[in-house]
């Protein structure tokens, strides 16, 4: 294929310089408008679906109108983790072989690489007599809160799924992911003057402190289970026994039995607080199942590795603790290939980057892999 890299990077700059956080529909809507136009230009059917006022649209894009079965489903997300103003603070920038900017790696580069790979297959007539669906959501970074069901439904119609999350910094792709859980815990005690009658108070922060210790102890590196109390708050001023406190907890796990064990512990702690009189409210639970590769998935991984070797691309398959929508499709029993986008690193941070010299080779790998599955 002949990629106009200058045009590609101009379009990537445009996309990266759009603030498109998961809870900023105006921004994700602007990214969606870009891809609506691009896919319509090559004659594809585009349906824009709004599931919530709190998130941007889902784009369902097909090369065959009204198809109820797909040879392949390609997934991507238009949202990022960054707040409004981040793109202005550190806009798209190129230094040597790297491009930087919010969401450049996760995953605006993957979205653009997906489009141009599809355009190439369309122009070379490799998509004739095939049914391909592209699904782009706007809430992946908040565990696909609104699009979860739709992703699962479209996956059930598909022979296989390709997720254009980025390849890791060393070029690795992903065929196994941990499951994800998120808990929101609120503690309510009784506020009193801490110096006058502290014995009459019930400290929500004391309860929270006990929870932090107990929850962190649930981490078990041997089983791959990690529990992280990542956000806490509580109290008002130092001379008042805290009436309220809260915590946000992240859970990662390799199998559902481990997740259930952690959940049972949390529910038991809720019913039996450490501090007498404290009320505890627990919300949340598992948001993504683990992605465990089937035999069919592993066979396809081997074939893609062979293609990569032919293209002289160094790669391997890894397990990661990060979540993706590939976990949802794999949970439906569908062959799922994840992180087949271009190479980059530093996602979710100020140093997020992509490797420019990986764009074309990874597009070639995607194109050849799609050709393989579309021949079946």
LUMLUM-149148 format. One line per field, with one value per residue (C-alpha): residue in one letter; x, y, z. Coordinates in pm, 1 decimal. Each point is the difference from the previous one (the first is absolute). Example, Ala and Ser with C-alpha at 12.3 -4.5 7.8 and 13.67 -1.06 7.14 Angstrom:
<sites>
zake <- c(A|S)
east <- c(1230.0|137.0)
north <- c(-450.0|344.0)
up <- c(780.0|-66.0)
</sites>
This chain:
<sites>
zake <- c(X|X|X|X|X|X|X|X|X|X|X|X|X|X|X|X|X|X|X|X|X|X|X|X|X|X|X|X|X|X|X|X|X|X|X|X|X|X|X|X|X|X|X|X|X|X|X|X|X|X|X|X|X|X|X|X|X|X|X|X|X|X|X|X|X|X|X|X|X|X|X|X|X|X|X|X|X|X|X|X|X|X|X|X|X|X|X|X|X|X|X|X|X|X|X|X|X|X|X|X|X|X|X|X|X|X|X|X|X|X|X|X|X|X|X|X|X|X|X|X|X|X|X|X|X|X|X|X|X|X|X|X|X|X|X|X|X|X|X|X|X|X|X|X|X|X|X|X|X|X|X|X|X|X|X|X|X|X|X|X|X|X|X|X|X|X|X|X|X|X|X|X|X|X|X|X|X|X|X|X|X|X|X|X|X|X|X|X|X|X|X|X|X|X|X|X|X|X|X|X|X|X|X|X|X|X|X|X|X|X|X|X|X|X|X|X|X|X|X|X|X|X|X|X|X|X|X|X|X|X|X|X|X|X|X|X|X|X|X|X|X|X|X|X|X|X|X|X|X|X|X|X|X|X|X|X|X|X|X|X|X|X|X|X|X|X|X|X|X|X|X|X|X|X|X|X|X|X|X|X|X|X|X|X|X|X|X|X|X|X|X|X|X|X|X|X|X|X|X|X|X|X|X|X|X|X|X|X|X|X|X|X|X|X|X|X|X|X|X|X|X|X|X|X|X|X|X|X|X|X|X|X|X|X|X|X|X|X|X|X|X|X|X|X|X|X|X|X|X|X|X|X|X|X|X|X|X|X|X|X|X|X|X|X|X|X|X|X|X|X|X|X|X|X|X|X)
east <- c(0.0|103.6|-77.3|14.1|170.9|-11.8|-376.7|-27.2|194.1|-199.2|-320.5|148.9|99.2|-356.7|-139.9|250.5|-63.8|-366.6|-78.4|-207.9|-23.3|-258.5|-228.9|38.0|-255.8|80.4|355.5|-72.5|-276.5|254.3|222.9|-306.7|-83.8|346.9|-43.9|-360.3|125.7|297.9|-198.9|-281.6|257.2|83.8|-366.5|-51.4|-324.0|37.9|-246.4|48.1|-151.3|-49.9|-42.1|51.8|16.8|307.7|210.4|60.9|-144.6|74.0|77.1|-113.6|158.3|-61.4|113.8|-318.2|-338.0|-227.1|246.0|-78.2|323.4|357.3|316.1|187.7|-81.5|255.3|-13.6|135.6|-80.2|-11.1|27.7|306.8|62.9|98.3|-191.9|-110.6|295.4|263.4|36.7|65.6|251.0|204.4|-110.7|116.4|374.9|261.4|352.8|214.8|-173.1|-264.2|-327.2|-146.1|-335.9|-304.4|-153.7|253.0|71.9|-322.6|-139.7|-33.6|290.5|-168.9|-327.0|172.3|209.7|-319.8|-168.2|287.5|44.7|-367.5|22.5|289.0|-192.7|-303.3|196.9|172.4|-341.4|105.6|-328.8|-223.3|-246.2|94.6|-186.0|207.9|-116.7|188.1|-121.4|139.3|-119.2|46.9|5.4|271.6|210.2|-289.6|-38.3|-239.3|-272.7|-260.3|129.1|74.8|-320.6|21.6|361.5|-98.4|-297.3|207.9|274.3|-251.2|-58.0|372.1|235.6|289.2|90.2|301.2|58.8|218.9|143.0|371.0|273.3|222.6|322.1|200.5|-240.5|-191.2|-364.0|-253.0|-196.6|-72.9|-120.3|-95.9|-356.4|-82.0|-212.7|-76.3|-152.1|-127.4|-23.8|-154.5|28.7|-229.7|74.6|-88.2|166.4|85.8|257.7|326.5|121.0|-315.1|-175.9|191.3|-140.6|-341.9|133.0|6.1|289.1|-65.4|370.3|98.2|-224.6|147.7|351.7|-81.0|-151.1|310.0|225.3|-233.0|-67.2|365.7|72.2|-231.0|263.1|152.3|269.4|14.4|-362.8|23.7|-255.4|67.9|-210.1|86.4|-168.4|72.3|-216.9|-102.3|-166.3|-144.4|-55.8|-32.7|236.5|251.8|-198.2|-313.9|-38.5|-66.1|-361.3|66.2|272.8|21.6|227.2|26.1|152.3|143.0|0.6|189.3|-31.7|81.2|-304.4|-352.7|52.8|255.9|-237.1|-281.2|228.4|90.1|-363.6|-109.2|263.2|-116.4|-365.0|89.7|196.6|-300.3|-223.3|253.0|179.5|320.7|-134.4|-326.4|-279.7|147.2|-230.3|162.2|-139.2|164.8|-66.8|160.6|153.4|150.1|-3.0|196.8|49.3|347.6|102.0|117.8|101.0|-185.8|177.4|-132.2|139.2|342.6|4.2|-75.2|270.9|250.7|-104.4|27.9|345.7|98.8|-122.6|198.0|311.1|-48.0|-27.9|312.0|-197.8|118.7|-293.7|-126.1|-320.5|-33.3|-237.4|-84.9|-192.5|-150.5|-359.3|-147.4|-322.2|167.7|-81.3|-370.9|20.3|220.9|-248.5|-261.2|218.0|112.4|356.9|158.5|329.4|98.2|262.8|60.9|39.2|325.7|267.3|9.6|19.4|-65.6|-378.2|-205.1|301.8|173.4|267.3|-240.3|155.6|-6.9|287.8|-39.9|194.5|-248.4|-305.0|41.3|142.3|-282.4|-256.1|153.0|-30.9|-364.1|-78.0|163.0|-172.2|-337.7|60.9|72.1|-323.6|-210.4|114.4|-136.4)
north <- c(0.0|359.8|205.0|377.6|39.6|380.7|-0.9|-274.9|199.0|317.0|-190.7|-159.9|345.0|119.7|-294.9|20.5|372.0|-69.6|-42.1|-317.8|-124.5|-268.0|249.9|275.2|-82.6|314.6|-120.2|-364.9|123.4|202.1|-305.5|-196.2|265.1|-45.8|-375.0|24.8|211.6|-226.7|-322.9|152.6|115.8|-363.7|-96.1|-170.3|10.9|203.2|-6.5|246.1|-132.4|203.2|-207.2|266.2|377.7|-49.7|-154.6|47.5|-218.5|-352.0|-33.0|-321.1|-14.0|-272.2|-71.9|-202.9|153.1|-182.6|-284.5|-220.0|-202.4|129.3|-165.9|232.9|269.6|275.7|188.0|336.1|279.7|375.6|107.0|70.0|25.4|366.9|306.6|295.3|229.4|-273.9|27.3|373.2|-52.9|-257.3|-19.0|-250.3|16.5|-194.7|-56.3|-231.2|-334.9|76.4|191.2|118.6|124.4|-100.8|-316.1|-28.2|-360.1|-91.8|-4.6|267.2|-137.7|-341.0|149.6|167.0|-306.4|-205.9|235.0|13.0|-378.0|-41.3|260.9|-192.9|-328.3|173.6|152.2|-330.2|-171.3|-242.5|66.4|-116.6|-265.2|60.6|152.5|228.0|206.3|279.1|100.0|314.9|90.5|306.2|-154.2|-267.7|182.5|-19.5|-376.0|39.9|82.5|71.6|-195.2|-330.1|-175.0|116.5|-115.1|-344.3|-16.5|94.6|-245.0|-285.7|73.5|-16.8|-278.6|183.4|335.1|226.8|267.9|290.9|78.1|82.6|-258.0|32.3|201.8|-313.8|-89.5|-265.8|-73.8|-125.3|-324.1|-11.5|271.5|12.6|70.9|335.5|100.6|340.9|67.6|327.5|-15.8|264.5|12.6|192.1|57.1|272.0|342.3|155.3|245.6|-193.5|181.7|34.1|-338.1|-229.0|-309.5|81.6|6.6|-276.5|52.9|-83.0|52.9|-258.0|-250.0|98.0|-50.1|-354.7|-70.1|127.7|-240.8|-296.6|63.4|43.9|-332.5|-173.0|47.8|-334.4|17.9|-379.6|-20.4|327.7|176.1|364.4|234.8|368.9|265.2|277.7|291.0|98.0|299.0|82.0|249.2|377.0|151.2|-145.1|76.3|-187.2|-378.9|-86.7|-74.4|-103.0|-170.5|-181.4|-219.0|-110.3|-342.7|-170.3|-379.7|-206.2|-377.3|-294.9|-212.6|59.1|-214.1|252.8|289.3|-173.3|-57.7|369.9|99.6|-229.4|153.7|351.9|-87.4|-166.8|307.4|213.6|-205.9|-8.8|338.5|38.7|307.2|-47.6|216.6|77.3|-46.3|-127.1|19.9|-196.7|57.4|-158.8|-335.6|-170.0|224.5|-218.3|-377.1|-143.8|-62.8|-359.4|-123.1|-294.1|-265.2|167.0|334.3|-150.9|-161.3|335.3|161.8|-249.3|84.6|374.0|-57.1|-176.2|296.0|234.6|-209.7|21.1|378.3|2.9|140.0|-112.6|-76.2|-235.2|-60.0|105.8|12.7|341.0|140.8|279.3|-33.7|32.3|-71.2|-315.6|-150.6|38.5|-166.4|-284.1|-55.3|-68.4|-281.3|191.3|-25.2|330.4|158.4|299.0|277.7|-40.9|374.7|192.2|6.4|250.9|46.3|223.1|-17.5|205.3|215.8|320.9|-196.2|-196.1|-63.4|-201.9|-123.7|153.6|-273.8|-258.9|147.6|-144.7|-341.5|-52.6|100.7|-259.6|-257.7|94.0|-10.4|-341.5|-135.0|123.9|-154.0|-329.2|-8.7|128.3|-291.3|-257.9)
up <- c(0.0|-55.6|309.9|-25.4|336.7|-7.6|-40.0|261.8|257.1|-75.5|71.7|309.4|126.2|-52.4|198.5|285.5|41.5|75.0|369.4|3.2|355.9|70.3|173.0|-260.0|-274.4|-197.1|-53.7|-75.0|-228.9|-196.2|-40.7|-110.1|-261.7|-149.6|-42.8|-118.0|-289.8|-73.9|-14.2|-201.8|-254.6|-77.5|-20.9|336.0|196.2|320.8|287.5|285.4|322.8|317.2|315.4|266.1|31.3|217.6|-278.4|-368.9|-276.1|-112.9|-368.8|-165.2|-344.3|-261.2|-353.0|-59.7|82.0|246.5|55.2|299.9|-16.1|-25.6|-124.6|230.9|256.0|61.8|330.4|105.7|243.4|-56.4|364.2|209.5|374.2|-13.6|121.2|-208.9|-64.3|-19.2|-379.2|24.9|280.0|-194.5|-364.4|-259.6|-45.6|-195.7|126.0|-207.6|-40.0|263.2|0.5|329.4|120.5|207.2|-143.4|-283.2|98.5|178.4|-253.1|-267.4|-200.9|0.3|-123.9|-292.5|-83.8|1.1|-245.9|-247.6|12.4|-82.7|-275.6|-155.0|10.2|-146.9|-288.3|-76.6|-3.4|273.7|182.2|-282.7|121.8|361.9|292.0|223.7|295.9|177.3|345.5|161.6|349.4|221.3|346.7|-4.1|256.9|246.8|-53.9|-296.7|247.5|-267.7|-301.8|179.3|-108.9|-358.7|-33.5|126.1|-238.6|-303.2|102.1|-4.1|-369.5|-79.0|-100.6|165.4|154.9|-44.4|264.4|-112.7|341.5|-34.4|-7.0|305.0|-0.5|-84.7|-281.6|193.9|-72.4|255.3|14.6|372.4|239.4|363.3|97.8|156.9|296.3|147.5|340.8|145.5|379.6|225.6|380.7|232.1|369.1|249.9|13.2|336.4|135.3|9.5|311.3|207.7|-26.6|-237.0|175.6|-149.9|-354.8|-258.2|-240.8|-362.8|-69.4|262.3|-175.5|-336.2|135.6|104.6|-341.0|-180.3|189.6|-44.1|-369.4|-89.5|172.7|-249.7|-271.4|-94.9|-267.5|-28.9|-116.4|-191.7|218.8|85.3|212.2|4.1|213.2|-245.9|114.7|354.1|163.5|338.0|275.0|0.1|258.1|246.4|316.1|-107.9|9.7|-362.1|-83.1|-359.1|-200.2|-330.6|-208.8|-361.6|-45.4|-309.8|-34.1|-260.4|-24.3|-225.4|73.7|124.4|311.4|125.0|-72.6|186.0|299.8|18.7|-42.7|284.2|226.6|-81.5|64.9|329.6|107.6|-87.5|230.1|283.4|25.4|199.5|184.1|188.4|-133.7|-342.2|-300.7|-318.6|-352.8|-281.7|-367.4|-303.0|-76.6|-304.6|-308.7|-243.2|-3.3|-54.6|-359.9|-23.4|-347.9|-150.3|-206.3|-314.7|114.6|70.0|-345.1|-162.5|213.6|-141.8|-355.7|65.3|151.1|-320.8|-204.6|225.3|-55.4|-378.2|33.5|220.9|292.5|341.6|228.8|267.6|194.1|361.1|296.3|143.3|293.7|-208.2|-115.0|-348.9|-184.1|-127.3|339.5|-76.8|-341.3|123.8|282.6|-267.3|-133.4|-310.3|-130.1|104.2|-106.0|211.9|-13.6|-372.1|-47.2|-52.5|271.5|284.0|374.3|297.3|-34.1|247.3|86.4|-105.3|-187.1|-222.6|-341.1|-321.2|-215.0|-344.2|-176.2|129.4|-172.3|-349.3|105.6|251.2|-259.9|-231.8|276.4|56.3|-371.4|-48.9|312.6|-120.3|-341.6|177.3|199.7|-290.2|-217.0|244.0)
</sites>
